Amino acid sequence: MADITYYLIRERRLGKAQGGRYFLFDNGEWKEDERNVIRDHLMGFDPNDDTFYGFGNANIMDEMEEITAEEAQRFMNQ
């Protein structure tokens, strides 16, 4: 099984990285992160920033934290 990294975004949205792909937990199921929410947070991309492409924004990066599989499971059970 591929390594899985779980993320909590803005303390309310669950995401994961698995096998080079990103997913968001939505309505009880994992869905592909088609809007690049996780990647944007990892790179600090702020679409509203008019500086050099809006990358590297620490505030955006701080909105997401890596959590354990146990924490992710508790979140999914809520």
SVG drawing of the C-alpha trace seen along z (x, -y; Angstrom):
<svg xmlns="http://www.w3.org/2000/svg" viewBox="-22 -43 30 45">
<polyline fill="none" stroke="black" stroke-width="0.4" points="0.0,0.0 1.3,-3.5 2.3,-5.8 -0.6,-8.2 -0.2,-11.7 -3.2,-13.3 -3.9,-17.0 -6.3,-19.2 -7.1,-22.4 -8.3,-25.4 -9.2,-23.1 -12.2,-21.8 -11.4,-20.1 -9.7,-16.7 -7.3,-15.9 -4.7,-13.3 -1.8,-12.6 -1.5,-9.0 0.5,-7.7 1.3,-11.1 -2.3,-12.1 -4.4,-14.4 -7.9,-13.8 -10.4,-15.7 -12.9,-14.0 -16.3,-15.2 -19.7,-13.9 -18.3,-10.7 -16.0,-9.8 -12.6,-10.6 -12.8,-12.7 -9.9,-13.8 -8.7,-17.3 -9.5,-18.7 -9.1,-22.3 -5.6,-21.8 -6.5,-22.9 -3.8,-20.7 -1.0,-21.6 -1.9,-25.3 -1.5,-25.1 1.7,-23.1 3.2,-25.8 1.6,-28.7 -0.2,-29.8 -2.5,-32.7 -4.6,-33.4 -5.4,-36.9 -1.7,-37.9 -0.4,-40.1 3.3,-39.5 5.5,-37.0 2.7,-34.4 1.5,-34.5 3.7,-31.6 5.3,-31.2 2.6,-32.8 3.3,-31.6 -0.3,-32.4 -1.7,-30.1 0.8,-27.3 -0.1,-27.7 -3.8,-27.1 -2.9,-23.4 -1.3,-20.9 -0.2,-17.4 -2.1,-15.0 -1.9,-11.3 -4.0,-8.6 -5.8,-8.2 -6.7,-11.9 -8.0,-11.6 -10.1,-8.7 -11.6,-10.6 -12.4,-13.5 -14.1,-11.1 -16.2,-9.6 -17.7,-13.0"/>
</svg>
